[in-house]
Every structure is written in structure tokens, then in C-alpha cells.
């Protein structure tokens, strides 16, 4: 039984792991980034100073390869492929000049072909040569995964790998004359190396030499290009690069102190310069934003921000389910900004939602049977001219109503154009007088609405008198409060109005 349970559990884990791996690899179900989302290849150029650690040192007293160092340039070309955000594989090639000395170094005269017997001499010599190498390294970037910043412009990295090198054209010369006792001749006889003598030339390796490359460096990102400085060290596993083999010494070594420039190929985000924690940060930010949208209602219209297509509607505005302001007449102007929210369907309206009245007679063009009535001409509700007051009594003079906001007696700017029509009619017909009647909706008490209706009538009268100079004696006012509604409760705005009638 235990074996069967263990087998089942193992199969389940393997199957689950396989499914998870496939889904995670796609980078879709779990929102993980895909390698295809990033640019992973970069090309770089390098230039700098070569340091040669050989049997010949630049400073004899300190045995330092750095002190007294002559300029020996090196050049490099590399191609880097990022396996991940922090790990890359770098293929590089370099050409470098090698210089060492002057320094006193012990030689075996027989090895140099100067004598037939083994004898050690120690002249001051200088070495100059050149090399080529090819390396394959793994580059690891520190600090690319940061919990403090999404992206970092500054990277510190280390590298290590393997490679081969070949040195050629090396030459070993004396820096000064050197004399020693020549044991091949008469005892006490001497032999001499003249200053500038070539001890060995065309020093080279017959076969490629294995090298172990290691390095440290830093770089700073500037868009698609990054600039940096590095120290790249090479251990050669060979003691004859400088032409001198001393069995008691270590292998010859060299290093590059370099300025580097790299360019990331492609037009996506660079994988190397992207912090993988950025994905986590982005997901958290998106989740927080969605939660805020679900729970928030910035404009307090009762529609959550995530569903609200207009999150800036004024407080108190009636809205549809998507948060946009209600437009009862469908004229494209929301009711909260519409001077006439019940204009005829399909009618042309102005910016305030009021039907266009070309001749200014108070009858909208859509209902006007006489669209070219002269200014100030009295008309009926169809826009047809009325010749006299007596005819008007028969046909009914039409003057446009003025509408108000809830509990307000202030004349809105969108309604003032209607008062222009009234003023023009009164100025063109000086014999007529009008009655201004204030109305309200059913909200509130009878007493309150009666007073509010009177305030609306008085406000219209004051406007006609103060703005257009109409004689106050020609205008009388009254209030019917909520006793004479024009529309039902669903259209309360039509009841918050002032009507005009010709006085009998």
C-alpha cells in the first residue's frame, strides 16, 4: 500500500511539475516575462593599457610590474548573450602589446647559445612583443536584483572562464653592456654583451597556450549604450612568453586595464538592465490600482472608478451605469450642462444644449414655420408672425420659458438668450405688457414653493429692466408655486420655470 501511495504521489508531482513548467515557460498564465520580451545580445569594444607580469619586471627594486610601466595598448571586441538578468556568456577577442623591463635577469649562457658550458649571467634586459587571445567567460552582475529600485543605471560585475592565446614577434634586448668571465676560454678571460644587443628575437609559441581569464568591472547605462571600466586578468600556464624560462618562478601573466563600450542590439528592453523585481513591482502596482478603482469613487456619482467612463462628473449629477452624465434628450449635452434637457429629438442645439433659433423669435428652428421672422416680431407657438395685440389674443403670442436649477432663482447664462427674445419683442411692440409667472416642482412645502416661484419671476423682471431697460411698469409678476406643473415627476426640471403671457 505504501509503495502504491509513494508511486502515485511521485507521478502526481511529476505531472504537476510538467504542467507548471509548460505554463511558466509560456510566461502567459502567471504573468511572468518571456525571454522574447527582452533584447539579450550586445556587442562591445575595449581599449586600454596592458600590464605584463613576467620574469622581467619594470622596477628591479620593488619587483613591480606597474611601477615604471611603458604604454602598451590593447584592443578588444566581444559579444555577450544574457542567459538571465544577472548572468551572461561573453565571447571575446583581444590584441595586445607586451612590454617589460629594463630589469636584471639571470640567464643560462648555454641556453642562449653564448657559450658551450652552463653559466649564469645577469644582464639588464628589455622585452617587447605582442599577443592575440580568445576567451569565453561567464559574467555575473551583482545588485541587478534590487528590492529598492526598479532599475539601476550602475552595475558591478565579475567574470571568469577559459581561453587560448598566442604570442609572437617578441624580442629580448640588452639595455646596457654586460661583461662576464668566459669559462670557455682561458681562465680569467671575459666575454661581453654590447648595449642594445638582441639576445633573442621572434619569440613566439608554436602551439596555442591555455589561459585562465578573470575580471572585475563596473558599467553605467546611457540608453542603448553602456560605458565602463574593467580589470581583466589572464593566467597563461606558460613561463616562456617573455623568452625566459626560470623554473623557480611562476607562470607568466598579463592583464588589461580597459575602458569599455557596449551596445545592446534590438529595440526592446535590455535583459541585462532590467531588474526582474520590476515584474513584481508592476504586478503589485497594477493590483493596487485595480483595488483602488474598485473601491474608489472620485466623483462620488455612485459608480466605481474602474467602471466609470467619466470620473469627473460634478457631485450630484445623475449618471448612467457607466458613470457618464445622463443626456435625456440625446442632443450630446449632458443634463447637468443642458439649458434645455428636453429639446426635440434630432434638433440642432448650441453648446448649452438649447435648440438653435436662427431668427431669435423664441421658437426653435425645428418647430418654426416662419424661420426668417424680423427681430422683435410677435409670433405664435409655431413661429408665425402675429400682426397686432388683438390678433395675438386670438392666435396666442409665444414667448420662450426660462428654466432654473433646483431651489435656485438665479438666471443661468444658458437661459439668458431666451430673455433676449422677450426683450426684443417688448421693444418692438411698445404697447404690450407682460405677466411673468414663476413655477416650481413639487419638492418642498406649498409656502416654500410659492416664495421660490415669486423669486424666480422677480429675478427675470429685474434682468429685463436692468439689462435691457424695459419699463418696470410694463412687467407684472406672480407665482403659482407648484400648483401648475407642466410635466410629471420624472421630468421635474420642466416645472422649475418662468412663463410669459401678454397682459390683457
Secondary structure, DSSP 8 states (H G I E B T S, - for coil): -HHHHHHHHHHHHHHHHHHHHHHHHHTSTT----GGGEE-EEEEEEEEEEEEESSS-SBTTTTBSSTT----EEEEEEEEEESSSSEEEEEEEEEEEEEEEEEE--EEHHHHTS-SS--EE--EEEEEEEEEEEEEEEEEEET-S-SS-S--SEEEEEEEEEEEEEEEEEEEEESS-EEEE-TTSSTT-EEEE-TT-EEEEEE--SS-EEEEEEEEEEEEEETTEEEEEEEEEEE-S-S-TTS---TTS---EEEEEEEEEEEE-SSSEESTTS-THHHHHHHHHHHHHHHHHHH--TT-SSS-TTT-S-TT--TT--B-TTS-B--TT-SSS-GGG-S-TT--TT--B-TTS-B--TT-SSS-TTT-SSTT--TT--B-TTS-B--SHHHHHHH------EE--TT--S--GGGHHHHHHHHHHHHH-TT--EEEEEE--SSS-HHHHHHHHHHHHHHHHHHHHHHH---GGGEEEEEEETSS-SS-GGGGGGGSEEEEEE--
